């Protein structure tokens, strides 16, 4: 007989999402753990602050050249292998850091951080793929937001925990080494546990597709897929190119603000380094709330373009308010404006991922997400360098106004995106579908149910 493939939700999907979010959290924690203790590590390793900054910058630098090989691997070898590589390299980098627990071993810790940076390449592009492959149409955006949330939570814990574990003891290097070892070994043990959990929990895909859009993809023969053609299709997709640039601008601006936050705060509030870290924490935590709310809203309304544009405009307004209230002399105002800025700028992250999947379906979610992240890293590096120069030579306001100008450009580009919700249309049965037979296992009937779908995709 003929008919639609049966769709079911797998119980395993929640475990897959939880394990991924946890090892993504640890990877983000390892990214920020040096920056928040830059004065401690500069003394411990006997190096300059610039060399400590490179322990964070290596994450951005590694991502750009490696993202295309990583997305190819995701498409060619699948979700399970990519997940194992991400969690495995994360654990390996954490253990290598345990070999750098002595002064003058900066090269070892840099090499270890480079391994963690490579692990990140196999992590950042997975949220939309995991959400699409494992979750149903009414929960896919929320699942993507939760997956992104893990990385943000790791950054938040990275702001909070290292200063507690490793207090500054410049006159007692042995005590400093002991405190750092607690952090390094603890991270390595947790990372290793998560690697084993990844091996147990992750499967390539559930037994039955969770949505009709996934069922459509199952009918396409593997030999019909070409990674090179997929990349070509994405760059020929004008709405995606517009989103690629606008996403890079917004996320790059967020990276730049986060990186230079300490410098901006201390310029106007001398001696408030601790509060600068707390403001950074506020920014990240507010962003986590924003991500979940935006994900739930998308699942409820499916208003991808409208929501993306509104959040972009509100992020621009938040950046303007932050810029012109930074030097008023009231730290409480900076806490509030920083929280609002983080809420909208970070809430935009899952919006960009999910909007990209909608307008590029049936192209690979990992490839579109990977390209979005690469754009964000490139803009992040450029914005950080230029804003840092403007902040140093002129003032924090000059650097922030530079970002505001680019954010305004991003609003215009977002407004020009044509909202063609391909995945949603397939799930809703709106697209013209022709049903024919291909064997699919059925839990109810002994005979196979078959399906071949031709559409205008």
Buried (B, 14 or more C-beta within 10 A) or exposed (E): EEEBBBBEBBEBBBBBBBBBBBBBBBBBBBBBBBBBBBEBBBBBBEBEEEBBBBBBBBBBBBBBEBBBEBBBBBBEEBBBBBBBBBBBBBBBBBBBBBEBBEBEBBEBBBBBBBBBBBBBBBBBBBBBBBBBBBBBBEBBBBBBBBBBBBBBBBBBBBBBBBBEBBEEBEEEBEEBBEBBBEBBBEBBEBBBBBBEBBBEBBBEBBEBBBBBBBBBBBBEEEEEBEBEEBBEBBEEBEBBBBBBBBBBBBBBBBBBBBBBBBBBBBBBBEEBBEBBBBBBBBBBBBBBBBBBBBBBBBBEEBBBBEBBBBBBBBBBBBBBBBBBBBBEEEBEBBBBBBBBBBBBBBBBBBBBBBBBBBBBBBBBBBBBBBBBBBBBBBBBBBBBEBBBEBBBEEBBBBBBBBBBEBBBEBBEBBBEBEBBBBBBBBBEEEBEBEBEEBEBEBEEEEEEBBBBBEEEB
